[in-house]
Amino acid sequence: MDPIRLPDGAARLGALTWVPAVDAPELLGEPAAAGLHGLIARVPAAADDVLVAAIDPDHADTAAMTERYDLALDLSANCVIVAGRRAGEERVAACVVRATTRADVNNRVKRLLDVRKASFWPMELAVAASGMEYGAITPLGLPAGEGRWRLLLDTRVLDGWAIIGSGVRGSKLLLPGTLLAEVPGSEVVDGLAL
């Protein structure tokens, strides 16, 4: 399902009107806004292709959002934070998978992090470290770089459009999934999700 573009640059998808995210920075969390600007610097077309829509924060969780706004579940891509330890070092990864799948934490993610056991990071740690609200953590603006978080993308996320968090529960981002592979440090992983 593709969004229907409107003459003013906005788009319709489901029961939502989406506008270019660069035109509505008030709908983004600070880390997500910074991540968006970094992505646009790398891929200028992202200024037109990354869209945002305001939603009811009480419907920010994927299942509630898709039902409330008449959206297909397979459009959503969830960003889950996973961590494990090796030789006293904590290794953290943000895993982005389609909402119709789940991250293969016990096998694929564990091997990628090279840890004995991987598990979902506690909500309080993920929120504090990302600077984003729970249920709205997005791959745009995550801690990245040497010694920071890895950004792992399941290959299915790159197909078609993807709805992701915006850093705040009051909105969602919509973008071509291929743009997520342009986020600095992202790694596209076959079989990341089951």
C-alpha positions as CSV (number, residue, x, y, z in Angstrom):
1,M,0.0,0.0,0.0
2,D,1.5,3.3,-1.1
3,P,0.5,6.7,0.2
4,I,-1.6,8.9,-2.1
5,R,0.4,12.1,-2.8
6,L,-1.5,15.3,-2.7
7,P,-0.7,18.5,-4.7
8,D,0.6,20.3,-1.6
9,G,3.3,17.8,-0.8
10,A,1.3,16.0,1.8
11,A,0.0,12.4,1.4
12,R,-2.9,10.3,2.5
13,L,-2.5,6.8,3.9
14,G,-5.1,5.1,6.0
15,A,-7.1,7.6,8.0
16,L,-4.0,9.9,8.3
17,T,-2.7,12.9,6.4
18,W,1.1,12.8,6.3
19,V,3.2,15.9,5.7
20,P,6.9,16.3,5.0
21,A,8.7,15.8,8.4
22,V,11.0,18.8,7.7
23,D,7.9,21.0,7.7
24,A,6.6,19.7,11.0
25,P,9.6,19.5,13.4
26,E,7.3,20.0,16.4
27,L,6.0,16.5,15.8
28,L,9.5,14.9,16.2
29,G,11.5,14.1,19.3
30,E,14.9,15.9,19.4
31,P,17.1,12.9,18.5
32,A,14.7,11.9,15.7
33,A,14.9,15.5,14.3
34,A,18.7,15.4,14.4
35,G,18.7,12.0,12.7
36,L,16.4,13.2,10.0
37,H,18.6,16.2,9.2
38,G,21.6,13.8,9.1
39,L,19.7,11.6,6.7
40,I,18.7,14.5,4.5
41,A,22.4,15.7,4.3
42,R,23.2,12.2,3.1
43,V,20.2,11.7,0.8
44,P,18.6,15.1,-0.2
45,A,15.5,13.4,-1.6
46,A,14.6,12.3,2.0
47,A,13.3,15.9,2.6
48,D,10.3,15.0,0.4
49,D,10.1,11.3,1.2
50,V,10.1,11.2,5.0
51,L,6.6,12.1,6.1
52,V,5.0,12.5,9.6
53,A,1.5,12.4,10.9
54,A,0.1,13.3,14.3
55,I,-1.6,10.5,16.2
56,D,-3.3,10.0,19.5
57,P,-0.5,9.1,21.9
58,D,-2.9,6.5,23.5
59,H,-2.8,4.7,20.1
60,A,1.0,4.8,19.6
61,D,1.5,1.0,20.1
62,T,1.6,-0.7,16.7
63,A,-1.6,-2.8,17.0
64,A,-3.7,0.0,18.4
65,M,-2.3,2.5,15.8
66,T,-3.0,0.2,12.8
67,E,-6.5,-0.5,13.9
68,R,-7.4,3.1,14.9
69,Y,-6.0,4.6,11.7
70,D,-6.9,1.9,9.2
71,L,-3.3,1.0,8.3
72,A,-2.0,-2.4,7.2
73,L,0.1,-4.1,10.0
74,D,2.8,-5.0,7.6
75,L,3.5,-1.4,6.9
76,S,4.8,-0.9,10.4
77,A,8.5,-1.5,11.3
78,N,9.3,-1.8,15.0
79,C,12.6,-0.8,16.5
80,V,13.5,-3.0,19.5
81,I,16.6,-2.5,21.7
82,V,18.5,-5.7,22.5
83,A,21.6,-6.1,24.6
84,G,24.1,-8.7,25.8
85,R,27.4,-8.8,27.6
86,R,30.8,-10.1,26.5
87,A,34.0,-9.9,28.7
88,G,32.3,-7.2,30.9
89,E,31.3,-5.1,27.9
90,E,27.6,-4.4,27.2
91,R,26.8,-4.6,23.5
92,V,23.6,-2.9,22.4
93,A,21.7,-3.1,19.1
94,A,18.6,-1.5,17.7
95,C,16.8,-4.1,15.6
96,V,14.3,-2.9,13.1
97,V,11.8,-5.6,11.9
98,R,8.4,-5.6,10.3
99,A,5.5,-5.7,12.8
100,T,4.4,-9.0,11.2
101,T,7.7,-10.6,12.3
102,R,9.8,-10.7,15.5
103,A,13.5,-10.2,16.0
104,D,15.4,-13.5,16.3
105,V,17.0,-12.4,19.6
106,N,18.0,-15.9,20.8
107,N,19.9,-16.8,17.6
108,R,20.6,-14.3,14.9
109,V,20.9,-11.2,17.1
110,K,22.9,-13.0,19.8
111,R,25.4,-14.2,17.1
112,L,25.7,-10.7,15.6
113,L,26.4,-9.2,19.0
114,D,28.8,-12.1,19.8
115,V,27.3,-12.6,23.3
116,R,26.3,-15.7,25.2
117,K,22.8,-14.3,25.9
118,A,20.9,-11.5,24.3
119,S,17.7,-10.0,25.7
120,F,15.4,-7.0,25.3
121,W,16.8,-4.0,27.1
122,P,14.7,-2.7,30.0
123,M,12.3,0.1,29.0
124,E,13.8,2.6,31.4
125,L,17.4,2.1,30.0
126,A,16.2,2.2,26.4
127,V,14.2,5.4,27.0
128,A,17.0,7.1,29.0
129,A,19.8,6.2,26.5
130,S,17.9,7.0,23.4
131,G,16.3,10.2,24.6
132,M,13.0,9.0,23.0
133,E,9.7,8.0,24.5
134,Y,8.7,4.3,25.0
135,G,6.8,3.0,22.1
136,A,8.3,5.7,19.8
137,I,11.9,4.7,19.6
138,T,13.0,5.2,16.0
139,P,16.1,4.2,14.0
140,L,16.6,7.9,13.2
141,G,18.8,9.6,15.8
142,L,19.9,6.6,17.8
143,P,23.2,6.6,19.6
144,A,25.6,5.4,17.0
145,G,29.3,5.1,16.1
146,E,32.3,3.4,17.8
147,G,31.4,1.8,21.1
148,R,27.7,2.7,20.7
149,W,24.6,1.0,19.4
150,R,24.5,-1.1,16.2
151,L,21.5,-0.5,13.9
152,L,20.4,-3.8,12.5
153,L,17.7,-3.9,9.7
154,D,15.9,-7.0,8.6
155,T,15.9,-7.1,4.8
156,R,12.1,-7.1,4.7
157,V,12.1,-3.6,6.2
158,L,13.6,-2.3,2.9
159,D,10.6,-3.4,0.8
160,G,8.0,-0.7,0.2
161,W,7.0,1.9,2.7
162,A,7.6,1.7,6.5
163,I,5.9,3.4,9.4
164,I,8.3,3.9,12.3
165,G,8.4,5.9,15.5
166,S,9.2,9.6,15.6
167,G,10.8,9.8,19.1
168,V,7.5,10.9,20.6
169,R,4.2,8.9,21.1
170,G,2.1,11.7,19.4
171,S,3.3,11.0,15.9
172,K,4.6,8.4,13.4
173,L,7.0,8.7,10.5
174,L,6.4,7.2,7.1
175,L,9.3,6.7,4.6
176,P,10.5,4.3,1.9
177,G,12.1,1.4,3.7
178,T,15.2,1.7,1.5
179,L,16.0,5.1,3.2
180,L,16.6,3.2,6.5
181,A,19.6,1.6,4.9
182,E,21.0,5.1,4.3
183,V,21.1,5.8,8.1
184,P,24.8,6.0,9.0
185,G,26.0,2.7,10.6
186,S,23.0,0.7,9.5
187,E,23.5,-3.0,8.7
188,V,21.1,-4.9,6.5
189,V,20.8,-8.4,7.9
190,D,19.1,-11.3,6.1
191,G,17.1,-13.4,8.6
192,L,17.2,-10.9,11.5
193,A,13.5,-11.5,12.0
194,L,11.3,-14.6,12.1
